[in-house]
């Protein structure tokens, strides 16, 4: 196919991108892989390659068990949703003013959304599996996209459910001090994040202008921002920065590290530790009574 395209002048100086899409299947692992490879050509003559490989199991061997677990999850969500509706009707203003009430509502909404996306993805997967004899790439791509949305929603649902366990950990004095620290330091942390965001965007634009036409990790603003964030975590290629610009590359790297690691990070820790020191000296003993919480919960009062 590549030879045919080359002989008929499909690829010339006016070509801006070449897409290669294929489907792979491993019968031993029962996995389908949807592969997309893209080569982009800029007006300056640079070429950037990107690849996306997603593997998923289209043929479910334990479909009955998985369906039973989803039905059990749906029953639990319905029971949990009815309970939350009763709480809203009983005390609407007080219920909606509590943070954990919004977390419980979020669990219900994300849970039903996860189930809806799952059944939609499963429908497309079944339709794709019926056409394995003459595979259509768009169906596989659609199945991968819906399966990705399902994975993200499921991960967010697990995060929300795990967050609810923090409500039980508040009976520990240290965890209570930490939660109160996060609550009371919200305003100064937001103000700090605005300043840090302005500084980060300044370095992002600088990196994009210096390395945009030479390094793949800085080909646009978003990729430059992602590269700087990973650089702050310690993942970087200093030699590539030197090759990108012999003088300004190292200068940008060291100035960015000093600003983010030594100045802004120290300011952030100072804000949080200052509030934590005040909260740890004056804990709220009413929130540490676990026996009263269990008694009120079992009796139906909150």
URZIVEN-V93422 format. One record per residue. PSI is psi as a letter, one per 40 degrees, with the letter a starting at -180 (NA if undefined). Layout:
BEGIN
psi=PSI
psi=PSI
END
This chain:
BEGIN
psi=d
psi=d
psi=d
psi=d
psi=d
psi=d
psi=d
psi=e
psi=f
psi=d
psi=h
psi=a
psi=e
psi=e
psi=h
psi=d
psi=i
psi=h
psi=h
psi=h
psi=h
psi=i
psi=h
psi=i
psi=h
psi=h
psi=d
psi=d
psi=e
psi=f
psi=h
psi=i
psi=h
psi=h
psi=h
psi=h
psi=h
psi=h
psi=h
psi=h
psi=h
psi=i
psi=e
psi=e
psi=e
psi=i
psi=h
psi=h
psi=h
psi=i
psi=i
psi=h
psi=h
psi=h
psi=h
psi=i
psi=h
psi=d
psi=h
psi=h
psi=d
psi=f
psi=d
psi=d
psi=d
psi=d
psi=d
psi=d
psi=d
psi=d
psi=d
psi=d
psi=d
psi=d
psi=d
psi=d
psi=d
psi=d
psi=d
psi=d
psi=d
psi=d
psi=d
psi=d
psi=d
psi=d
psi=d
psi=d
psi=d
psi=d
psi=g
psi=d
psi=d
psi=d
psi=d
psi=e
psi=e
psi=i
psi=d
psi=d
psi=d
psi=d
psi=d
psi=d
psi=d
psi=d
psi=d
psi=d
psi=d
psi=d
psi=d
psi=d
psi=d
psi=d
psi=d
psi=d
psi=d
psi=d
psi=d
psi=d
psi=d
psi=d
psi=d
psi=d
psi=d
psi=d
psi=d
psi=d
psi=d
psi=e
psi=f
psi=d
psi=d
psi=g
psi=h
psi=h
psi=d
psi=d
psi=d
psi=d
psi=d
psi=d
psi=d
psi=d
psi=d
psi=d
psi=d
psi=d
psi=d
psi=d
psi=d
psi=d
psi=d
psi=d
psi=d
psi=d
psi=d
psi=d
psi=d
psi=d
psi=d
psi=d
psi=d
psi=d
psi=d
psi=d
psi=d
psi=d
psi=e
psi=e
psi=e
psi=h
psi=d
psi=d
psi=d
psi=d
psi=d
psi=d
psi=d
psi=d
psi=d
psi=d
psi=d
psi=d
psi=e
psi=d
psi=d
psi=d
psi=d
psi=d
psi=d
psi=d
psi=d
psi=d
psi=d
psi=d
psi=d
psi=d
psi=d
psi=d
psi=d
psi=d
psi=d
psi=d
psi=d
psi=d
psi=d
psi=d
psi=d
psi=d
psi=e
psi=d
psi=e
psi=d
psi=h
psi=d
psi=e
psi=f
psi=d
psi=a
psi=d
psi=d
psi=d
psi=d
psi=d
psi=d
psi=d
psi=d
psi=d
psi=d
psi=d
psi=d
psi=e
psi=e
psi=h
psi=i
psi=g
psi=d
psi=d
psi=d
psi=d
psi=d
psi=d
psi=d
psi=h
psi=d
psi=d
psi=d
psi=d
psi=d
psi=d
psi=d
psi=d
psi=d
psi=d
psi=d
psi=d
psi=d
psi=d
psi=d
psi=d
psi=d
psi=c
psi=d
psi=d
psi=d
psi=d
psi=d
psi=d
psi=d
psi=d
psi=d
psi=d
psi=d
psi=d
psi=d
psi=d
psi=d
psi=d
psi=d
psi=e
psi=g
psi=i
psi=h
psi=e
psi=d
psi=e
psi=e
psi=g
psi=d
psi=d
psi=d
psi=d
psi=d
psi=d
psi=d
psi=d
psi=d
psi=e
psi=e
psi=i
psi=NA
END
